[in-house]
Structures are given as structure tokens and as C-alpha cells.
Amino acid sequence: MKIRRIVPWLVRSRASYWGEFLFVEVRTDEGVTGWGEITTTTHAANRALGAILLQLNELLAGDDPERIEHTWHKLFRAFTYMGSRGATANVTSAIDIALWDIRGKVLGRPVYDLLGGAVRDDLPLYTHPDQSRFTDEAAVRAEIAAIVESGHTAIKFDPFPHGTGVSADNDRYLDGHLDPGLERRAMELTALIHDAAGPDVELLVDAHGRFNVPTAIRLGNSLAQAAPIHWYEEPVPPESYHALSQVREKVPIPISVGERLHTRWEFVPVLERQLADFIMPDVTWTGGISELKKIATMAEAYYVPVSPHDASGPVNLVAGGHVMLTVPNFYRLESSAFDLAKYNEFIETPLDNAGGRLRLAPRPGLGIDFNLEYLHANRTYDFGEQRA
């Protein structure tokens, strides 16, 4: 069997925060197809990655798709002089996931069986409220009540107002400051969500890496007073381990980082310097199924729980799930919403997350079949390869 074609699919979807998903199809000369995903947070990045994926045809066409580890290193090292994070890890992730999907289909086994077999039957989830509905106290209580009633026992949210103008973008760091009035609103919202959710629901707070060191420390201490917080995620931008260390030393609540760290090498200092209580690598960004398994095993030696960032499309969620079924030091799997029915418009078999737990069907590969008619009808950018 040989790799015949790599096809990027940029598809509009109401299921996406950003209005589209970037899927990757790896076709073989024997008709077996594997699927991966990259989906970034900006349209520009999605289109840039799609263009890179097209160039990989020259590098990988004709290779054996079952030599997954060999292909991982061939692809990753092809970008050595470009840098080993960001786009390099992104495209490597997508191809790696697709190759595991192919391998499982060829052998007739789910990916988790190929990774050593399951150590649990299903995967507890954490999920997000739709904060656009937080128009008043009653609306907040209604949204949180719906999540709790669905069976979810952990909720992640970003309580910090994003201001206006240059400070409004969700992940944009400019001066890293938050005004006292906005801080007060954040703490009031956190306390309200805790009251609405009840004492048995774990609350995870996401700062989206937007704050400077003194602001992150101040906010972390305020959060500790507002409600019991299970983790404080990305309090500072991901580029500085020194900044993270300062926050960790002065904040009394657990720290979680990792969705914007790429490959096992960037997690080494986090673990060695004891910079986080939880790590959250994204299987579609950090290096794929192969790399997520290695990062989780490395973290197991430090007794640090792993909770993958899986807030994009169905491949993102399911690929992370296959790895976590095999990982002893697993905490929870992220899902973008408590109702995953929105994915059903482009996959053939609905995902099962009843009761706030994801169950993966014992089907070959990732166990996902795409509705190609839907993909064709809803692609937002034609890379010229869908017809190949």
C-alpha cells in the first residue's frame, strides 16, 4: 500500500467556534482513506496550513502509510530550518492521525487497541457553556443548569471581559492588563457559575494566555476567593516558562497549560520545573496521536494528569479520546459543547457523549466516517485537490 494523495478540506460548519474546520484526507492506492484534522483559530492560518499540506504530496506520495513513526520523523525533520513548532507540528499532527486511522482500518481494529488497549471503558468530559447567552443572571443560571442536567460534572469558562478595541480579541496579548472594574465583573460571574452549578461540579477557568505576570497573579488570587477552582488555565502567554513559574509560585490554585505547546520537547521544562498541575496537549497541534501518547507517558512519570485540548472538530475529539482510553494518568477530555449533535451533519455515525462521558465505538481506525456530500457542498476554500 502506498500514499496516493493528501487532500485538505476546509469546511464551513455551525459546529465550529470559528465557522470552519480544516480536515485532512490521506488517500492510498488501495482505496483505504485516513482522516486527520488541524483546525486553527483563524481563517488565515487554516488557509496557510492547507497550502502546506498540498506541498506534502511531493514529500510523501508513494510512501508506505503503515510506517507511521518513520513518516512522523521524515515530515517533522523536513521543516527543521523553518522551526519545530507551529505549522510544522500542525501538519505533522494531521498526517499522523490520518495514518493511524488507515492502520486501524487495514487491521480491522480501533486505534486504541493498537496503542496497547483500553484501561477504561469511557472518557469523562469537561465542556463549555455558550457565553454569548450570558446576558443576565437568569440566562447564566439557565445555561449552567442545562449542562449539569446533561450529566457533565466539569465546566470550563473564561470569566474575564475582553474589553473593546485592541484588547477585544480572545487570544490577543497587548499589555496583559485587566482593569479593576472588569476584574470585579469576572469574579462575580465566577461566583454565580459556582452557585448555579453546585458544589459537585468542577470549575475550570481559562485565561487564554492574555495576562502579564502581576495581573495573572492578582487574578489567580481573586479566583481562589471567588469560588473553588479546579484549574487556572494559561494565565500568561505560552512563550515564557519564567513568567509561568512566577505565577505558579504565588497563586494557590492548580495551573493547567499545554494547548499551545508543540511536541514532547516543549513539555519537558514544564514537567522538570514543576510548572503545572495538569497538562493539556492538543492532538491536532502537538504532533498527532504518536506524540500525544509519548507526552502522556512522559507526564505519567511525574504523576501529572493529562487532559487533552479537544475543542475543535470531531477528529480532534475522537483522536484524543483514542489515546486517552489507553492512558493511566488521564483527567478529562475536552468537548466544545455539552450537546455534540452539531457534528452529525458531516459524520455518518453520531458521537455518544450521554451523561457527560464519551464512548468510542469499537470500529476500525478512528471510527469516524465523513459525509463526503456534505464536505463537497460546504467547503469554504477550494485548494484544487478535492477533485483529484
N, C-alpha and C positions, 0 to 999 in steps of 0.2 A: 504494500500500500504506500502511496506517495501523496504528499500535499499537492493539490492541483491549483487551488486559488484561495486567496484571502480576500474577503468581501466585507467592507464596513457598511453598516446600516444605521443611518441617523434617522430616527423615527419620532414623529410628534406623538405625545401622549398626555392626556389629562392626569395620568398617574404619576407624572414627574413634577417635582418642585420647579424644575427649570423648563418644563414644557416639551422636553425631548429626551430620548435615550440613545446612547451610542452602543449598539451591539456589534459583535464581530463574528462572522461566519467563516469557518475554515473548511473548505471542501476538499475531498480526496478523490483520487482516480477510481476508487471502488464504490463511490456513491455514499459513503458514510460522512456525515457532516457533524461538526462540533461547533458549539456556541460559546462565546465569551462576551464580556461587557467591559466598558471603560467609564462611560458617562461621567463627565466632569461637571463643574458648577457654572460654566459659562459656554455660550454658543461658540465663541471664537476658539476656545480650547478644544471643543468637540470636533470642529472642522479641521483644526490643525492636526489632531491625532488621526482623524480619518485619512488625511493625506499621507501621513507617515505610514499607516497601515498598508496603503496601496504600494508603497515602495518596498514593503517586506516581501512582496511576491518575488522580486528579483533575488532576495536573500534565501527564502525558504521553499519556493516551489521546487518539487522533486525530492524533498527530504522525507524521511520516514516519520510519520506523525506519532508513532509509538515510542520514539526515543525522546521522551519528554525532558529529562534532565539535560541531555545533550543540546536540545533545541533551546532550552532556557538560557544556557551559558552562551551559546552561539549568538543568540539575539541580544542578550544583555551586553555582552562584550563588544558587539558591533557598534555600540554607542559610547564607547569608553571616552573618546575625546569630546563628546557632547556633554558628558556628565551622567552620573549614575542614578539620579533621582528624577522626579517629574515625569516627563514624556517617556523616558527610557523605561522606567518601571511600569508606567501605564500600559504601553503596548506589549511589554513582556507579559504583564498580568493577563491581558485579554487572550493572547495566543496560548498561554499556559493553561488557562481554564478550558479553552476550546479543545486542546489536545487531551486533557483528562476526560472530557466529555466523549471524545472519539474513542479513547482507550476503553472506557466503560461500555460503550455501545458494542465495540468489537468483541469484548469478552462476555457481554451479556450480564454485567454486574454494575451496581451503583458505585459511584466514585468512593463513597465512604468505605465500602468493602475493600477497595484497592489500597486504602490508606491505613489498613490494619483492623478494620471492623469497628462497629459502633460500641461505645462504652455507655450509651444511654439510649432510651427509646425515642425521646423527642427533645425539643430545644425550647426552654423558657425564653420569652421575648421581653424586650422593653420597646415602647413605642412613643409616638409624639402626638400631642394634641394639635389641632389646626388652630394656630394662634391668631389667624385672621378673624376668627369668630369671637375673640376675646373683646367684645365691645362694651361689656359691663359685667358686674359681678354675677348676675344671673346666667349670662352666657358662658362665663368661665366655669361655673358650677355644672352647667348642663354638659359641656364638652368633657370635663373630667369624669362626670358621672357615667357618661356613655362608655368611656374607656374602661372604667372599673367594672361596669356591668358586663363588659365583653370578656372578662376574666383576666385581663392584664394586671400584673402586680408591680409594675415598674414603669415610670413615665419620665421622659426627658423633655426639657423645655429650655428656652432661652428667655429669661425674665427681663433682660436688660434692654430698655428702649434704645432704638438705633438712631434717634435724633433726626436731623434734617440735613440737606445739602451734602457736603463732602463726607460726613460721618454716617450717612444713612445706609451705605452698603453693608450687607450682612457680614462679610468676611474681610472688610477693608480696615487696615490699620493705618491711622494717620498720626495722631498724637497719643492714642492709647488712654484717653481720659474719659471719665463719665461724671457729669455734673451731679452735685448732691441731690438735687430735686429728682433727677432720673434714677439715681440710686435708691432713693426712698420709694419711688414707684415700683422698682424691681423687687424690693423686699416685701412690699405689701402684696404684690402678685404672688410671690413665693409662699408667703404665709396663707394666702387664700387657696392656692392649689393644694397645699398640705391639708388644710381644713376640709376641702372638698373631697380629696382622695381618701382621707382617713389614715390612721396610724400604721396600717399593714401594707401600704403601698410605698415602694422605694422611689425617691425623687432624685433625678439626675439633672444637674444644671450644666448647660453648655454655654461657655463664654465665647466660643468661636474664635479664640486667639486674638481678641480685639484690644487687650488692655496692656498698659505698661506695668512695670513691677509694683510701684506703690499703689496704683489703682487696683490691680489684681489682688493684692494682699488685703486692702481695705474691704473690697467686695467679698472676698472669701470669709473674712471675719464677720461681716454683716450677715452673710448667708447662714453661718453657723448659729447666729442668734435668731434668725427668722423662722427656721424650721430644721428638722433633722434631714440632712442632705447626704445621700449615699455616695455621690461623687461630684467633683467640681472639674469640669472638662475644659481642656485647652485654655487655661486662664491667661496665658501670654502667647504671642506668636511662636511657631514651632522652630524658628531658626536658632534660638539661643538656649542651650542647656543651662547656662549660668542664670538666666532670668528665671527659668523654671525652678532651679534649685533654691533661689531666694524666696520664691512664693511658697514652695513646699515647706521650707523651714519655719514660716511664720503664719501658716494657715492651718487650722485644726481639723479640717475635713479632708477626706481622701481625694487624691488627684488622679485624673484619667487623661492620657494622651495617646496619640498614635495614628489618627486617621490621615495625617499629612506627613507621616514618616514613611520612608521608602526602603524596603529590603531589610534583611536581618541586621545589616551593619549599622543602620541608624537607631536600632533598638538596643544595641549593646550598651552605649553610655547611659541610657535610661535605666536599664537593669543594674548595671555595675555601680552607678552612683545613687541608686535607690531614689529615683526622681518621681516615681509614680506608683500608686497602689493598684491601678488597673491599666492595661494597655489595650488599644482598640485599633489594630491594623485593618485596613480595608483591602479585601481580597482582590478587588479590581484595580487597585492603585499600588500596592506594596510589592507585588511580584507574583500574584496568582496563587493558585491552590498549593503549588510546591512550596512557595515562600511562606505562606501563612502557616502551614504545618511546621516548618522549621522554626519560625518565630515563636509559635505556641510551645514547642518543645523546649526551646531555649528559656522561655519565661517560666516553664514548669520547674526548672532547676532553681529558680529564685522564689517559687511559690507565689508568683504574681498571676492573678486571673486574667484571662483573655476574653474580650467582648468585642467581636468584630463590628466595625462601622459598615453597616449594610443598608444604607438609606436610599439607594438608587433603584435600579430595576430588579426584575425577578432573577436574573442570572447572578447579580450581586448578592442577593439574599440567599439563594439556594446554594451557590458555590461556597459561601462562608459557612452555611449550615452543614454541608457535607464534611468539611474539615472539623467543625466543632463537635459533630457526633463522635469523633474519634479522639477528642482532646480531654484529658482528665481535668485540667485547670481552666475549665470554661465557666464563665459567669452567666451572661445572657447574650442573645443575638438581637441586633437592632432591626426594627422594621419601621418603615416610613409612616405607617398609619395602622390603627387597630383593625381596620377593615381592608383586607388585601384584594377584595373583589375587583378593584380597578385594574389589576393586572390581567384579568380574564379576557379582555378584549384582544390581546395579542398572544396569549398562550393557550394551548389546547386543553390542558388539564388544570383545573383550579388548584391553587395552593390551599393547604389546610392549616389554618392558624387558630382553630377554635379553642376557646379557653385560654388565650394568650400563650399558646405553645405551638411551635412549628413542627409538623410531622412530614418527613420526606418519604415519599412512596419508594418502595424497593424496586425501582425501574432502572434500566441500564443508563449509564452515564450520569448526567445531572438530573435526568428525569423530566426535562422540560422539552416540549415540542412547540415550536412557534407557528402561528398562523401567518403563513407567507403572504396570503392575500391581503391581510391587514397591513403587514410591513410594506408591501408594494404601494398600497393606497395611501399610506401615511408617512412615507419618507419625506423629510424636510430638506434634504440636500442630496443630490444625485452625484455620487463620486464616479459614476460611469462604470461601476463594476457589478451592479445588481443584475445586469442583463447578461453578464459573462457566463 
